[in-house]
């Protein structure tokens, strides 16, 4: 079974949530999984943290915080149905 993990992030480094969430996914995810992070205009180092990871992560960047529902909706077309 394959999975797509979608994380909506806003300043997740400052809160400490992003490293924990991503770390948990990377430890437990099946090999054929997709990780998408939709960043909602973070002003901390969240995007730089994501770019520094060795994992294949699709980073979608919004200029402002558009909220979790809209961010998820914008990310849906990026899900790879063949994973």
MARMIPA-600394 format. One record per atom (N, C-alpha, C): chain; atom name; residue number from 1; x, y, z; residue in one letter. Coordinates in nm, 4 decimals. Each point is the difference from the previous one (the first is absolute). Layout:
REM MARMIPA-600394
 cadena atomo num        x        y        z residuo
      A    CA NUM        X        Y        Z       A
...
This chain:
REM MARMIPA-600394
 cadena atomo num        x        y        z residuo
      A     N   1   0.0852  -0.1175   0.0000       X
      A    CA   1  -0.0852   0.1175   0.0000       X
      A     C   1   0.0898   0.1238   0.0000       X
      A     N   2  -0.0318   0.0984  -0.0834       X
      A    CA   2   0.0771   0.1227  -0.0102       X
      A     C   2  -0.0771   0.1158   0.0627       X
      A     N   3   0.0752   0.0983   0.0439       X
      A    CA   3  -0.0594   0.1124   0.0706       X
      A     C   3   0.0520   0.1316  -0.0530       X
      A     N   4  -0.0825   0.1033   0.0122       X
      A    CA   4   0.0433   0.1373  -0.0196       X
      A     C   4  -0.0234   0.0716   0.1321       X
      A     N   5   0.1050   0.0593   0.0517       X
      A    CA   5  -0.0093   0.0752   0.1246       X
      A     C   5  -0.0013   0.1478  -0.0350       X
      A     N   6  -0.1001   0.0706   0.0474       X
      A    CA   6  -0.0121   0.1427  -0.0260       X
      A     C   6   0.0093   0.0746   0.1325       X
      A     N   7   0.0986   0.0861   0.0090       X
      A    CA   7   0.0191   0.0812   0.1196       X
      A     C   7  -0.0268   0.1447  -0.0376       X
      A     N   8  -0.0879   0.0655   0.0739       X
      A    CA   8  -0.0197   0.1434  -0.0140       X
      A     C   8   0.0800   0.0653   0.1119       X
      A     N   9   0.0874   0.0907  -0.0377       X
      A    CA   9   0.0943   0.0567   0.0969       X
      A     C   9  -0.0109   0.1524   0.0050       X
      A     N  10   0.0088   0.0534   0.1211       X
      A    CA  10   0.0177   0.1434   0.0216       X
      A     C  10   0.0900   0.0164   0.1216       X
      A     N  11   0.1218   0.0442  -0.0226       X
      A    CA  11   0.0982   0.0214   0.1062       X
      A     C  11   0.0185  -0.1235   0.0881       X
      A     N  12   0.0113  -0.1149  -0.0642       X
      A    CA  12   0.0133  -0.1263   0.0722       X
      A     C  12   0.1339  -0.0204   0.0673       X
      A     N  13   0.1011   0.0756  -0.0394       X
      A    CA  13   0.1287  -0.0083   0.0692       X
      A     C  13  -0.0106   0.0714   0.1339       X
      A     N  14  -0.0605   0.1184  -0.0004       X
      A    CA  14  -0.0139   0.0761   0.1255       X
      A     C  14  -0.0788  -0.0783   0.1040       X
      A     N  15  -0.1036  -0.0694  -0.0442       X
      A    CA  15  -0.0828  -0.0762   0.0944       X
      A     C  15   0.0599  -0.1363   0.0319       X
      A     N  16   0.0926  -0.0473  -0.0843       X
      A    CA  16   0.0602  -0.1313   0.0206       X
      A     C  16  -0.0814  -0.1145  -0.0591       X
      A     N  17  -0.1125   0.0295  -0.0610       X
      A    CA  17  -0.0888  -0.1035  -0.0510       X
      A     C  17   0.0530  -0.0620  -0.1295       X
      A     N  18   0.0542   0.0806  -0.0898       X
      A    CA  18   0.0423  -0.0502  -0.1306       X
      A     C  18   0.1070  -0.1084   0.0080       X
      A     N  19   0.1085   0.0186   0.0751       X
      A    CA  19   0.1008  -0.1073   0.0064       X
      A     C  19  -0.0556  -0.1301   0.0572       X
      A     N  20  -0.0840   0.0101   0.0999       X
      A    CA  20  -0.0586  -0.1203   0.0592       X
      A     C  20  -0.0933  -0.0715  -0.0954       X
      A     N  21  -0.0835   0.0755  -0.0666       X
      A    CA  21  -0.0953  -0.0579  -0.0953       X
      A     C  21   0.0731  -0.0645  -0.1171       X
      A     N  22   0.0905   0.0741  -0.0612       X
      A    CA  22   0.0732  -0.0530  -0.1145       X
      A     C  22   0.0878  -0.1176   0.0402       X
      A     N  23   0.0656   0.0103   0.1140       X
      A    CA  23   0.0841  -0.1099   0.0475       X
      A     C  23  -0.0792  -0.1273   0.0203       X
      A     N  24  -0.1186   0.0117   0.0547       X
      A    CA  24  -0.0858  -0.1161   0.0214       X
      A     C  24  -0.0416  -0.0629  -0.1323       X
      A     N  25  -0.0347   0.0829  -0.0956       X
      A    CA  25  -0.0390  -0.0514  -0.1319       X
      A     C  25   0.1176  -0.0711  -0.0653       X
      A     N  26   0.1180   0.0616   0.0030       X
      A    CA  26   0.1169  -0.0595  -0.0650       X
      A     C  26   0.0391  -0.1335   0.0622       X
      A     N  27  -0.0225  -0.0166   0.1295       X
      A    CA  27   0.0327  -0.1263   0.0669       X
      A     C  27  -0.0981  -0.1115  -0.0343       X
      A     N  28  -0.1262   0.0337  -0.0181       X
      A    CA  28  -0.1047  -0.1015  -0.0123       X
      A     C  28  -0.0577  -0.0171  -0.1402       X
      A     N  29   0.0252   0.0937  -0.0897       X
      A    CA  29  -0.0642  -0.0039  -0.1317       X
      A     C  29   0.0510  -0.1159  -0.0842       X
      A     N  30  -0.0890  -0.0632  -0.0737       X
      A    CA  30   0.0436  -0.1019  -0.0949       X
      A     C  30   0.0914   0.0629  -0.1059       X
      A     N  31   0.0794  -0.0818  -0.0637       X
      A    CA  31   0.0988   0.0510  -0.0951       X
      A     C  31  -0.0638   0.0733  -0.1179       X
      A     N  32  -0.1144  -0.0434  -0.0443       X
      A    CA  32  -0.0675   0.0687  -0.1102       X
      A     C  32  -0.1054   0.0946   0.0546       X
      A     N  33   0.0456   0.1039   0.0639       X
      A    CA  33  -0.0888   0.1010   0.0561       X
      A     C  33   0.0386   0.1355  -0.0561       X
      A     N  34  -0.0947   0.0885   0.0010       X
      A    CA  34   0.0230   0.1368  -0.0443       X
      A     C  34  -0.0216   0.0933   0.1179       X
      A     N  35   0.0877   0.0990   0.0134       X
      A    CA  35  -0.0130   0.0990   0.1059       X
      A     C  35  -0.0144   0.1368  -0.0654       X
      A     N  36  -0.1088   0.0669   0.0326       X
      A    CA  36  -0.0256   0.1346  -0.0485       X
      A     C  36  -0.0137   0.0909   0.1219       X
      A     N  37   0.0736   0.1098  -0.0004       X
      A    CA  37  -0.0141   0.0996   0.1054       X
      A     C  37  -0.0474   0.1284  -0.0651       X
      A     N  38  -0.1135   0.0487   0.0444       X
      A    CA  38  -0.0543   0.1263  -0.0477       X
      A     C  38   0.0302   0.1040   0.1076       X
      A     N  39   0.0948   0.0875  -0.0293       X
      A    CA  39   0.0403   0.1023   0.0969       X
      A     C  39  -0.0849   0.1250  -0.0201       X
      A     N  40  -0.0602   0.0455   0.1067       X
      A    CA  40  -0.0911   0.1145  -0.0044       X
      A     C  40   0.0698   0.1303   0.0367       X
      A     N  41   0.1049   0.0336  -0.0732       X
      A    CA  41   0.0669   0.1282   0.0206       X
      A     C  41   0.0774   0.0096   0.1298       X
      A     N  42   0.0637  -0.1080   0.0393       X
      A    CA  42   0.0778   0.0007   0.1247       X
      A     C  42   0.1065   0.1088  -0.0023       X
      A     N  43   0.0213   0.0594   0.1172       X
      A    CA  43   0.1040   0.1016   0.0148       X
      A     C  43   0.1181  -0.0522   0.0804       X
      A     N  44  -0.0058  -0.1260   0.0402       X
      A    CA  44   0.1130  -0.0620   0.0687       X
      A     C  44   0.0836  -0.0746  -0.1045       X
      A     N  45   0.0794  -0.0935   0.0413       X
      A    CA  45   0.0887  -0.0722  -0.0923       X
      A     C  45  -0.0601  -0.1337  -0.0470       X
      A     N  46  -0.1304  -0.0095  -0.0021       X
      A    CA  46  -0.0665  -0.1246  -0.0388       X
      A     C  46   0.0392  -0.0464  -0.1398       X
      A     N  47  -0.0041   0.0887  -0.0969       X
      A    CA  47   0.0298  -0.0387  -0.1380       X
      A     C  47   0.1461  -0.0423  -0.0128       X
      A     N  48   0.0896   0.0711   0.0646       X
      A    CA  48   0.1418  -0.0370  -0.0042       X
      A     C  48   0.0207  -0.1359   0.0650       X
      A     N  49  -0.0704  -0.0274   0.1083       X
      A    CA  49   0.0080  -0.1306   0.0659       X
      A     C  49  -0.0451  -0.1093  -0.0960       X
      A     N  50  -0.1127   0.0215  -0.0661       X
      A    CA  50  -0.0522  -0.1004  -0.0933       X
      A     C  50   0.0965  -0.0237  -0.1151       X
      A     N  51   0.0581   0.1071  -0.0528       X
      A    CA  51   0.0949  -0.0125  -0.1107       X
      A     C  51   0.1270  -0.0735   0.0413       X
      A     N  52   0.0341   0.0039   0.1284       X
      A    CA  52   0.1224  -0.0650   0.0471       X
      A     C  52  -0.0169  -0.1500   0.0238       X
      A     N  53  -0.1224  -0.0482  -0.0019       X
      A    CA  53  -0.0251  -0.1418   0.0251       X
      A     C  53   0.0442  -0.0837  -0.1194       X
      A     N  54   0.0458  -0.1193   0.0266       X
      A    CA  54   0.0456  -0.0907  -0.1051       X
      A     C  54  -0.1164  -0.0683  -0.0711       X
      A     N  55  -0.1178   0.0138   0.0525       X
      A    CA  55  -0.1182  -0.0672  -0.0548       X
      A     C  55  -0.0547   0.0759  -0.1206       X
      A     N  56  -0.0736  -0.0724  -0.0824       X
      A    CA  56  -0.0668   0.0588  -0.1150       X
      A     C  56  -0.1303   0.0626   0.0490       X
      A     N  57   0.0005   0.1318   0.0155       X
      A    CA  57  -0.1155   0.0717   0.0529       X
      A     C  57  -0.0404   0.1068  -0.1014       X
      A     N  58  -0.1255  -0.0004  -0.0376       X
      A    CA  58  -0.0520   0.1055  -0.0854       X
      A     C  58  -0.0435   0.1142   0.0912       X
      A     N  59   0.0598   0.1162  -0.0193       X
      A    CA  59  -0.0317   0.1167   0.0823       X
      A     C  59  -0.0815   0.0964  -0.0847       X
      A     N  60  -0.1212   0.0256   0.0431       X
      A    CA  60  -0.0855   0.0993  -0.0640       X
      A     C  60   0.0007   0.1234   0.0894       X
      A     N  61   0.0264   0.1147  -0.0577       X
      A    CA  61   0.0143   0.1227   0.0799       X
      A     C  61  -0.1106   0.0994  -0.0318       X
      A     N  62  -0.0702   0.0393   0.1035       X
      A    CA  62  -0.0974   0.1079  -0.0117       X
      A     C  62   0.0634   0.1265   0.0570       X
      A     N  63  -0.0325   0.1142  -0.0569       X
      A    CA  63   0.0568   0.1256   0.0479       X
      A     C  63  -0.0585   0.0439   0.1326       X
      A     N  64  -0.1227  -0.0428   0.0279       X
      A    CA  64  -0.0669   0.0367   0.1248       X
      A     C  64  -0.0631  -0.1246   0.0607       X
      A     N  65  -0.0472   0.0142   0.1219       X
      A    CA  65  -0.0673  -0.1096   0.0683       X
      A     C  65  -0.1432  -0.0065  -0.0507       X
      A     N  66  -0.0273  -0.0951  -0.0861       X
      A    CA  66  -0.1331  -0.0135  -0.0597       X
      A     C  66  -0.0891  -0.0964   0.0778       X
      A     N  67   0.0510  -0.0518   0.1091       X
      A    CA  67  -0.0779  -0.0921   0.0825       X
      A     C  67   0.0178  -0.1440  -0.0440       X
      A     N  68  -0.0262  -0.0934   0.0901       X
      A    CA  68   0.0257  -0.1405  -0.0298       X
      A     C  68  -0.0905  -0.0593  -0.1082       X
      A     N  69  -0.1259   0.0348  -0.0024       X
      A    CA  69  -0.0911  -0.0595  -0.0990       X
      A     C  69   0.0368   0.0404  -0.1415       X
      A     N  70   0.0241   0.1270  -0.0204       X
      A    CA  70   0.0361   0.0464  -0.1342       X
      A     C  70   0.1360  -0.0551  -0.0416       X
      A     N  71   0.0941  -0.0084   0.0945       X
      A    CA  71   0.1324  -0.0558  -0.0305       X
      A     C  71  -0.0120  -0.1455  -0.0432       X
      A     N  72  -0.0815  -0.0774   0.0696       X
      A    CA  72  -0.0210  -0.1401  -0.0391       X
      A     C  72  -0.0623  -0.0081  -0.1395       X
      A     N  73  -0.0958   0.0859  -0.0275       X
      A    CA  73  -0.0643  -0.0007  -0.1314       X
      A     C  73   0.0991   0.0331  -0.1111       X
      A     N  74   0.0909   0.0922   0.0243       X
      A    CA  74   0.1001   0.0351  -0.1001       X
      A     C  74   0.1016  -0.1126  -0.0199       X
      A     N  75   0.0206  -0.0815   0.1010       X
      A    CA  75   0.0972  -0.1080  -0.0088       X
      A     C  75  -0.0558  -0.1239  -0.0692       X
      A     N  76  -0.1287  -0.0195   0.0022       X
      A    CA  76  -0.0611  -0.1219  -0.0543       X
      A     C  76   0.0406  -0.0306  -0.1439       X
      A     N  77   0.0065   0.0963  -0.0907       X
      A    CA  77   0.0393  -0.0336  -0.1379       X
      A     C  77   0.1438  -0.0507  -0.0134       X
      A     N  78   0.0806   0.0191   0.1027       X
      A    CA  78   0.1410  -0.0417  -0.0045       X
      A     C  78   0.0217  -0.1437   0.0470       X
      A     N  79  -0.1060  -0.0640   0.0452       X
      A    CA  79   0.0135  -0.1380   0.0459       X
      A     C  79   0.0220  -0.0911  -0.1196       X
      A     N  80   0.1009  -0.0821   0.0091       X
      A    CA  80   0.0341  -0.0938  -0.1070       X
      A     C  80  -0.0799  -0.1290   0.0222       X
      A     N  81  -0.0947  -0.0245  -0.0869       X
      A    CA  81  -0.0853  -0.1187   0.0141       X
      A     C  81   0.0759  -0.1291  -0.0247       X
      A     N  82   0.1200   0.0077  -0.0563       X
      A    CA  82   0.0754  -0.1201  -0.0324       X
      A     C  82   0.0988  -0.0433   0.1084       X
      A     N  83  -0.0016   0.0670   0.1155       X
      A    CA  83   0.0964  -0.0375   0.1040       X
      A     C  83  -0.0335  -0.1329   0.0600       X
